[in-house]
């Protein structure tokens, strides 16, 4: 099986490559850009095929797909940092939407209609969720509260449209918050873990700077999430959308307390106004019933283990 991962140098992309390489008879290729940082996949040198491509360039995308002829495309590449989407909304929309269109059109033009495509959509599409709507089902209204959320709604619906219009084998997964080793330091779990590691090494004062600690999130270990991505194309129905989540919510404050429990250093918190968002999604807890019934997937890594592994990751790097 020839698998192509867009965003292979990123957090989830690198873990997906790790997982696919544990399977029999899978060849893994990944798309990179000239400025991509490759530390997440250094350990995979010689085991994967890297191809340079700008997803916003239709000719470049078509050339890569013609050369790699993938049986599976896992489309993970995106501008995925929510706060950045307020700073650069046009860039977020362009990167996330045009890149996807180019993939679909290239597959259509190259007559690769049997290629299966997984779209890594997002729980941020749900946005404003009412307490009565939790846990969130795939049928819930989409009320995105950020330009990033809007871009993922557009990706989601474009995938549905291309399946209906051209019968492309597209499965949409709405991943809830996933974290673990290699998570970018701008994301809340990783940012807190790095701050703790820096404090332990005496590199900064014993104060963690925080944003909104009352937001509730459904955290999945990335290693469980990418296993879900794989199963979505092997057992999922084309045209369908599936939540990938645990069904359990944690306040950001609770997540921080779990991280702090692994450290012996006395640490206080201080709110940083720059970490507050113009509009925050307060409640995101998903219902995985549909995906579990279809594929048999369920999370197996405890959240405490995920947080411990993330903290060890940063302890080795600061």
C-alpha positions as CSV (number, residue, x, y, z in Angstrom):
1,X,0.0,0.0,0.0
2,X,1.4,3.4,-1.0
3,X,0.5,6.0,1.6
4,X,1.1,9.8,1.1
5,X,1.0,12.1,4.2
6,X,0.7,15.8,3.7
7,X,2.2,17.6,6.7
8,X,4.5,14.6,7.5
9,X,7.0,16.8,9.3
10,X,4.3,18.1,11.7
11,X,3.1,16.7,15.0
12,X,0.4,14.3,13.9
13,X,2.0,13.6,10.5
14,X,5.2,12.3,12.1
15,X,3.2,10.1,14.5
16,X,1.1,8.8,11.6
17,X,4.3,7.9,9.7
18,X,5.5,6.0,12.8
19,X,2.3,4.0,13.0
20,X,2.1,3.2,9.3
21,X,5.6,1.9,9.4
22,X,4.6,-0.7,12.0
23,X,2.2,-2.3,9.5
24,X,3.2,-4.8,6.8
25,X,3.7,-3.9,3.2
26,X,3.2,-0.1,3.6
27,X,5.3,2.4,1.7
28,X,5.2,5.9,3.2
29,X,5.8,9.1,1.3
30,X,5.4,12.6,2.7
31,X,5.1,16.1,1.4
32,X,7.5,18.8,2.7
33,X,8.1,22.4,1.9
34,X,11.6,23.8,1.4
35,X,11.3,25.6,4.8
36,X,9.8,22.6,6.7
37,X,11.5,21.8,10.0
38,X,12.3,18.1,9.9
39,X,13.3,17.2,13.5
40,X,10.1,15.3,14.0
41,X,11.0,12.8,11.3
42,X,14.8,12.6,11.7
43,X,14.5,9.1,13.2
44,X,12.7,8.0,10.0
45,X,15.5,8.8,7.6
46,X,15.9,6.0,5.0
47,X,12.5,4.6,5.8
48,X,10.2,7.2,4.2
49,X,10.2,9.0,0.8
50,X,10.1,12.8,1.1
51,X,8.8,14.9,-1.8
52,X,9.0,18.7,-1.9
53,X,5.7,20.4,-2.8
54,X,3.7,23.6,-2.1
55,X,0.1,22.5,-1.8
56,X,-1.0,25.9,-2.9
57,X,0.6,25.3,-6.3
58,X,-1.7,23.1,-8.4
59,X,1.0,22.0,-10.8
60,X,3.3,21.0,-8.0
61,X,0.5,18.9,-6.4
62,X,-0.4,17.2,-9.6
63,X,3.2,16.3,-10.3
64,X,3.7,14.8,-6.9
65,X,0.5,12.7,-7.1
66,X,1.4,11.5,-10.6
67,X,4.8,10.4,-9.4
68,X,3.7,8.7,-6.1
69,X,0.4,7.2,-7.3
70,X,-0.8,6.8,-3.7
71,X,-3.5,4.3,-2.6
72,X,-4.1,6.4,0.5
73,X,-3.8,10.1,1.1
74,X,-3.8,11.4,4.7
75,X,-4.3,15.2,4.4
76,X,-3.0,16.6,7.6
77,X,-1.2,19.7,6.3
78,X,-2.8,23.0,7.5
79,X,-2.3,26.2,9.4
80,X,-3.5,24.7,12.6
81,X,-2.7,27.2,15.3
82,X,-6.0,28.9,16.2
83,X,-4.6,32.2,17.6
84,X,-2.6,32.7,14.4
85,X,-5.8,32.5,12.4
86,X,-6.9,35.9,13.9
87,X,-3.5,37.4,13.0
88,X,-3.5,35.9,9.5
89,X,-7.0,35.0,8.5
90,X,-6.4,35.2,4.8
91,X,-3.3,33.0,5.0
92,X,-5.2,30.5,7.1
93,X,-8.1,30.3,4.6
94,X,-5.8,30.1,1.6
95,X,-3.5,27.5,3.0
96,X,-6.2,25.2,4.3
97,X,-8.7,25.4,1.5
98,X,-6.7,25.9,-1.7
99,X,-4.3,23.1,-0.8
100,X,-7.2,20.7,-0.4
101,X,-8.8,21.8,-3.7
102,X,-5.5,21.1,-5.5
103,X,-5.3,17.6,-4.1
104,X,-8.9,16.8,-5.1
105,X,-8.4,18.2,-8.6
106,X,-5.1,16.5,-9.2
107,X,-6.7,13.1,-8.2
108,X,-9.6,13.8,-10.5
109,X,-7.4,14.9,-13.5
110,X,-5.1,11.9,-13.0
111,X,-8.1,9.6,-12.9
112,X,-7.0,8.3,-9.5
113,X,-10.6,8.0,-8.3
114,X,-9.9,4.8,-6.2
115,X,-7.4,6.6,-4.0
116,X,-8.8,6.9,-0.5
117,X,-8.5,10.4,1.1
118,X,-8.7,11.1,4.9
119,X,-9.3,14.8,5.7
120,X,-8.1,15.8,9.2
121,X,-10.9,18.1,10.1
122,X,-11.4,19.6,13.6
123,X,-13.6,19.9,16.6
124,X,-13.1,23.6,16.3
125,X,-15.8,23.5,13.6
126,X,-18.4,23.0,16.4
127,X,-17.4,26.3,18.0
128,X,-20.1,27.6,20.2
129,X,-21.5,24.5,21.9
130,X,-24.4,24.6,24.4
131,X,-24.2,22.5,27.6
132,X,-27.3,20.6,26.4
133,X,-25.4,19.5,23.3
134,X,-22.6,17.7,25.1
135,X,-21.3,15.1,24.3
136,X,-21.1,16.5,20.7
137,X,-22.4,14.3,17.9
138,X,-21.4,14.7,14.3
139,X,-24.9,16.0,13.6
140,X,-24.4,19.0,15.9
141,X,-24.7,22.5,14.4
142,X,-21.4,24.0,13.3
143,X,-20.8,27.4,14.9
144,X,-17.1,28.1,14.4
145,X,-15.6,30.9,16.6
146,X,-12.3,31.5,14.8
147,X,-11.1,31.9,11.2
148,X,-9.4,28.6,11.7
149,X,-12.7,27.0,12.6
150,X,-14.3,28.5,9.5
151,X,-11.5,27.1,7.3
152,X,-12.0,23.6,8.7
153,X,-15.7,23.8,8.1
154,X,-14.9,24.8,4.5
155,X,-12.5,21.9,4.1
156,X,-15.1,19.5,5.7
157,X,-17.9,20.5,3.3
158,X,-15.6,20.6,0.3
159,X,-14.7,17.0,1.0
160,X,-18.4,16.1,1.2
161,X,-19.1,18.0,-2.1
162,X,-16.2,16.3,-4.0
163,X,-17.4,12.9,-2.8
164,X,-21.0,13.6,-3.9
165,X,-20.0,15.2,-7.2
166,X,-17.1,13.0,-8.3
167,X,-17.4,9.9,-6.1
168,X,-14.0,10.4,-4.6
169,X,-13.4,8.1,-1.6
170,X,-13.2,10.8,1.0
171,X,-13.6,10.3,4.8
172,X,-13.7,13.3,7.1
173,X,-12.5,13.0,10.7
174,X,-13.2,15.7,13.2
175,X,-10.3,15.3,15.6
176,X,-10.8,16.8,19.1
177,X,-7.7,18.1,20.9
178,X,-4.8,15.7,20.6
179,X,-1.5,16.0,22.3
180,X,1.7,14.1,23.3
181,X,5.4,14.2,22.5
182,X,6.4,16.5,19.6
183,X,3.4,18.8,20.1
184,X,4.4,22.3,19.0
185,X,5.2,24.6,21.9
186,X,2.6,27.2,21.0
187,X,-0.2,24.7,21.9
188,X,-1.4,24.8,25.5
189,X,-0.5,21.4,26.7
190,X,3.0,21.6,25.2
191,X,3.5,25.2,26.3
192,X,2.8,24.4,29.9
193,X,5.0,21.3,29.8
194,X,7.9,23.3,28.4
195,X,7.5,26.0,31.0
196,X,7.6,23.4,33.8
197,X,10.8,21.8,32.2
198,X,12.4,25.3,32.0
199,X,11.6,26.0,35.6
200,X,13.0,22.7,36.8
201,X,16.3,23.4,35.0
202,X,16.4,26.9,36.6
203,X,16.0,28.6,33.2
204,X,13.0,30.7,34.3
205,X,11.2,31.9,37.4
206,X,8.8,29.4,39.0
207,X,5.7,31.1,37.4
208,X,3.6,29.6,34.6
209,X,1.9,32.1,32.3
210,X,-1.6,31.0,31.4
211,X,-4.7,32.1,29.4
212,X,-8.2,30.8,29.9
213,X,-8.0,27.9,32.4
214,X,-11.7,27.3,32.5
215,X,-12.2,26.1,28.9
216,X,-13.1,22.4,28.8
217,X,-11.4,20.1,26.2
218,X,-11.5,16.5,25.2
219,X,-7.9,15.4,24.9
220,X,-6.7,12.3,23.0
221,X,-3.2,11.0,22.8
222,X,-1.8,11.6,19.3
223,X,-0.8,8.0,19.1
224,X,-4.4,7.0,19.5
225,X,-5.6,9.7,17.1
226,X,-3.4,8.6,14.2
227,X,-4.5,5.0,14.6
228,X,-8.0,6.4,14.1
229,X,-6.9,8.2,11.0
230,X,-5.7,4.9,9.5
231,X,-8.9,3.0,10.5
232,X,-11.0,5.7,9.0
233,X,-9.8,4.8,5.5
234,X,-9.8,1.0,6.1
235,X,-13.2,0.7,7.8
236,X,-14.9,4.1,7.4
237,X,-17.6,4.8,4.8
238,X,-16.8,7.3,2.1
239,X,-18.7,10.6,2.4
240,X,-19.1,10.1,6.1
241,X,-17.8,12.3,9.0
242,X,-16.5,10.9,12.3
243,X,-15.5,12.3,15.6
244,X,-12.2,11.1,17.0
245,X,-12.3,11.8,20.7
246,X,-12.3,10.2,24.2
247,X,-15.7,11.5,25.4
248,X,-14.1,12.9,28.6
249,X,-13.6,16.6,29.2
250,X,-10.9,18.3,31.3
251,X,-10.7,21.9,32.2
252,X,-7.4,23.4,31.1
253,X,-6.8,24.0,34.8
254,X,-7.1,20.3,35.5
255,X,-4.7,19.4,32.7
256,X,-2.2,21.8,34.2
257,X,-2.6,20.3,37.6
258,X,-1.8,16.8,36.1
259,X,1.4,18.2,34.6
260,X,2.4,19.8,37.9
261,X,1.8,16.6,39.7
262,X,4.8,15.1,37.9
263,X,7.1,17.9,39.1
264,X,8.5,18.5,42.6
265,X,9.1,22.2,42.0
266,X,6.7,24.7,43.6
267,X,5.2,26.6,40.8
268,X,2.5,29.4,40.7
269,X,0.4,30.6,37.8
270,X,-0.1,34.1,36.4
271,X,-2.6,35.1,33.7
272,X,-1.2,36.6,30.6
273,X,-3.7,38.8,28.7
274,X,-1.8,38.1,25.4
275,X,-2.8,34.5,25.8
276,X,-6.6,35.3,25.8
277,X,-8.5,34.9,22.5
278,X,-11.0,37.4,21.0
279,X,-13.6,34.6,21.3
280,X,-12.9,31.3,23.0
281,X,-14.5,27.9,22.5
282,X,-15.5,27.1,26.1
283,X,-16.7,23.5,25.8
284,X,-15.6,20.8,23.5
285,X,-16.4,17.2,24.5
286,X,-17.1,14.7,21.8
287,X,-19.2,11.6,21.3
288,X,-17.1,8.8,19.6
289,X,-20.0,6.3,19.3
290,X,-20.4,6.5,15.5
291,X,-16.7,6.0,14.9
292,X,-16.3,3.2,17.4
293,X,-19.3,1.3,16.0
294,X,-17.9,1.7,12.4
295,X,-14.2,0.9,13.0
296,X,-13.8,-0.6,16.5
297,X,-11.5,2.3,17.5
298,X,-11.2,3.5,21.0
299,X,-8.5,5.4,22.9
300,X,-6.2,3.2,25.0
301,X,-3.5,5.6,26.3
302,X,-4.5,7.2,29.7
303,X,-4.4,11.0,29.7
304,X,-2.0,11.0,32.7
305,X,0.4,8.9,30.6
306,X,0.1,11.3,27.7
307,X,1.0,14.3,30.0
308,X,3.9,12.5,31.6
309,X,5.4,11.6,28.2
310,X,5.0,15.2,27.0
311,X,6.8,16.5,30.0
312,X,9.6,14.0,29.5
313,X,9.8,15.1,25.9
314,X,10.5,18.7,27.0
315,X,12.8,17.7,29.8
316,X,15.1,16.2,27.2
317,X,15.1,19.4,25.1
318,X,15.3,22.5,27.4
